[in-house]
């Protein structure tokens, strides 16, 4: 366990929870990173991890990213993440997700979860039978449904901020985007882009998803290992993380990287590498916050128009990141981290100030009795 406690110390996590129910085949991990701003919120991911260690490290990294995402988006939420070890195509069941829902409920509101890779709204509905600490519910239960459309909408806002920074124009028309990953977010992003008369060259490890995007949207398909070598204005990674690394960076001919995948930089130093190559990087947790914003609105009573209006702020959040990067001559990845640290530290200072709220509440409860 030393390696995991060391990682918790390194990343600043508050809590790591192991969940198991042999009767239903559940093995899961919940990581809570930082609850300074509010309860930890993060999706549940189902993936066939080869080892338990791989699953834990993924949960820890993703939870930390959710803290940054919420802080950069100006939301009063902390960061958390859950991962279920299993194959989403063969291992799902009502009992498994209801058991997972009970573990979430046992945290008494410290952790709120929703959809992520391998999880859909039907799985969340099963969890909802055991806990109210879930988001991404169907419209029938007052939720916003699949948040991937809003995530994709936010990516477009972020791309506009990037093209303004790099090319001096917000227009995407006539540009070429290399899109990696054609799942829910990637597909909706491809639709938004083709509607903006953007040429989309796309790939996915799932041939069915590629065929759907080709047939319905007219994208140009390429093999997965060819996506890094394309001549395109924007690279949009919308699959798994760690794809900006020592092997891929030398292949890049892109001017901008802007996508929804979490933890795109394999290591922090790769942000410096992109800056040296004059590739403008939109930090993933800033540009991909649309889905989080969507479920945050759900917590307050869902309204799609409000969710889209709040998601437009991604354009301005990225603009602030670029301003910090220029002013302090640092990579955009570091500039985004500084933006996050500023907000969290500000709220910590506020919490140190006594407001009398607890005493007033106690007096009110006494009077009611």
N, C-alpha and C positions, 0 to 999 in steps of 0.2 A: 504493500500500500504506500510505501515511501514515495514512489515516483508520482503517485496521484496527489498526495498531500503537497509534494514539492510543486506540482503544476498548479494546484489551487493557490498556493502561496505566491507563485510567480504571476499568475493572472489576476489575483485578488478576489477569488471566489469566496462566497459565504457558506455554501452548502453543496454537498454531493450526496445524492440519494440513490441507493440501489433497490430496484423493485423486482420481485420474482413471485410468480404464481405457477408452480409446476403443473397444476391441474389443467390450466388453459394454455400452457406453453408460453407464458409471458416472461421475458427477460428485458428489463429496461433500466435506463439511467436518467435521472433528472439532475440537471446542474443549475444552481442559482448563483448568479454572478454578483450583482450589486442591486440593492433595493433602496438606495438613497432617494431616488426620485419617486418611487412607488413600488407596487407589487411587481415581481418579475413576470414578464410575459414573453413567451417564445413558443414556436410550433413544436409539434411532436413529429419526429422523422422515423420512418421504418426502412431499415437498410440491412442487407445480409453481411454485416461486418465479419471479417475473418477472425478477429480476436476481440475479446472483451476490452483489452487495452485500447484498441483502435476506436471502439465505440465511446469509451470514456473521454479520450482526447478530443474526439469530434464534438461531444456534448459540451465540454469545457470551452472549446474555441468558439462554438456557435453561441453559447450563452454570453460570453464576453462581447461578441459582436452585436447581440441584441441590446445590451446596455448602451453601447455606442450609438446604435441605430435610433433608439428611443430618445437619447439625449440630443443627438444632432437634429432630430425632427421636432424637438421642443415639446415632447410628450411627457407626462408625469407617470412614467413607467420605468421599472428596472429591467434587467436582462436575465433570461433563463432559457433553457432548452431541454427537451426530452428526446431520447432516442430509444427506439424499440429494436432489438436485435432480431431480425427475421426477414423473410422474403415477402414483399408486399403482394406478390402475385399468387402465392400459395399458402401463406401462413395466417391470413386474416380470419377472424371470427368475431361474432358478437361478444362471446365470453371474454376474449382477450382484451377487447377495447373497454368493456365494462370494468374489468379488473384494473386496467390502466386508469380509468376514471376514478376508481376508489382510491388509488394511490395519490392522484392529484387532489382529491377531496381531503385526504388526510393532512395536507399541508395548510389547510384552513385559510386559503386565499393568498398565501405567499407566492404561489405560482399559478399563472393562468396560461392555458395552452390552446392550440388550434392546429391547423393543417400545415404540413411541410412535405418534403419529398416522401412519396410512397403512401401518403394519407389523403383521403378525400372527405367530403362533407358527410358521407354515410358513416364513416368511422367516427367522426366527431359526434354525430347524433347518438351513437351507442355510448360514448363517454358521457354525454349530456344526461343520460339516464341515471348516472351515479354522482355527477358533480355539476354545479353551475359555473365552475371556474374554467369554462371553455368558450371560445369564440370561433367565428367562421361558421356559425350555424346556418341552416336553411332559412329562407324568408318566412317559412311557415312558423318558425319559432322566434321570429323577430330579429333574425340575424342578417348579415350581409351576404351570405352565401360564399361562393368561391372568391377569395380576394385577389386572384391572379390578374383579373382584368384591371383592377386599380393599381396593382404593382406595375403592370405594363404601361399604364397611363403615366405613372410617375417616371418611368424610364424615359419616356418621350420628353417629358418636361426637363429631365436632367440632360438629355442629349442636346436639347435646344440651348441650355446654358453652356454646354461644352463647345458647341459650334460657334456660339457667340464669342467665347473666350479664345478659341483657336483660329476661327476664320473671320470673325467680325460680323457674323450674321446668324440669326436664330433659325433661319430656314433650313429644313432638312431635304427639301426637294432636290432631286438630282444626285444625291449622295449615294454611296454604296456602303452597306452594312454587312459585315460578316457575323452571322448569328450562330452561336454554339448552344445547342439545346433547344428542342422544339416541343417541350412539354407545355403545361398550362400557361406559364408566364411567357415562354418563348413564342408560342403560337400566337397569343394575343398581341405581343410586341410586333411580330411579323405582320399581323393584320393592320395595326396602327401605322406601321412604316409604309407598307404598300399603299395604304390609303393616302399617305403623304407623298406618293410618287418616289419612294426610295427603292433602289434596287437592293434586294435582300438575297444574300448567298448564305444558305443554311445547312446545318448538319445536326445529326443526333445518332446515338448508338442504337436507337430503336427505329428500324426501317419503316414501321407503320406510321410513326409520327412524321417522318420525312415525306412519305407519300401523301399524307393528308395535307401538309403545307404546300407541296408542289401542286396537287390537284385543286385545292381550294383557293390558294393565294398566289400561285404562280411564282414561287421563289425558285432560285437556282440551287440545286443540290450539289454538295461535294462530300467526299469521304471525311470521316472524323479527323484523321490525321493531316488532312490538307488545309483545314481551316486556319491554322496559324501562319501559313505562307501566302495568304491571299493579299492582293493589292486592293485594299478597301480603306475608306475614310475612317470608319468606326468599327471596332471589334466589340461585340456584345456577348460576353460570356454569361449564359443563363442556365448552366448545368451545375456541376459540383465545383468545389473550391480548389485552391492550390494550383491553378492552371497558369499563373504568371510566375515563372520559375527560370532557373538557369538554362533549361533545355529549350523553352519556348520563346523567351525574350529575344534571342538572336535571330529568330525567324520573323519577328514582327516588322511589317511595313505599314502598320496602321498609324494614324495621326492621333486617334482618340480611343480610349478603352472605357466603355460605359455599359455595364450589364448588371443582371440581378443576382448572379451567383454570390454566395457568401464566402468570405475569406479567400478572395481571389489571389492575393499575394501569398505565395508559399512561405516567404519570410519577409520581415519588415524591410530588409535591405533591397528587396526587389522594387520597392517604391522609388528608391534612389536611382536604381538602374533605369527606370522609365523616365525619370526627370533628365538624366544625362542624355538619353536618346531623344529628348524633346517630344515624348509621347504624353499627351494630356490624359491623366488617369482620374476618373470620377470614383472616389472611394466608395466601395460597394455598399457600406452601411448607410451612406447618405443617399445615394441614388435609388436604392431598392426599398426605401421605407414606405412605399405606397400601400403594401399589404398590411403592414403594422398600423399605419394610420387608419386604414379601413376597419380593422378590428377594434381599434381604440374607440372609434365612433360608435361601434356596436355596444361597447360597455356603457355608453351614455344614452343609448336609444338610437338605433340605426337610421341614418338618412343618407342615401347615396349621393345626393347633390352636395351635402356638407363634406362627405368623404372626398369627393373629387376636388372640391374647393380647397380643402386642407392639403391635398396631395400636390396641388400646383405650387405649394411653398418649397418643394424640392428644388425647383429652379433657383430660388433665392438662397436656399441653404448652400447649394453648390457654389453659387456666386460668392458667398462669404468665404467658403473654403479657398477658392481661387485667389481671393483678395489677400487672405492670410499667407498663402503660399508665395505670392509675389512680394508682399511686404517683408516677410521674414526670410525669403530665399530658401524655402524648404520644399520638399516634395509634397504634393497634395495629400498623400496618405498621412504625413505628419501634421499637416495643417488641420486635417479633419480631427485627428486625435486631440489637438490643442483646443479646438472648438468644443469638443465633448468635455474635456477636463474643466474648461472654464464654467460650463453650465453646472456640472456636478458639484464643483467646489463652491459655486455661488449658492446652490440650494443647501449644501451642508452648513454654510454660514447662517442662512436663514433659520435652519432648524436649531441652531444654538441660541436663538433669540426667544426668550419666553414671551408668550402671547397671552397667558392666562386662560387659554382655551379649556384646558383640562379642569381647572378649578371652577370655571363657569359652568361647564357641563355637569360637574359633580353637584353644584348647587341646584342646577335645574332638575336633575334627577331626584334630589332630596325633596324639592318643592313638589314634584309630581307625586311623590309617595305620601 
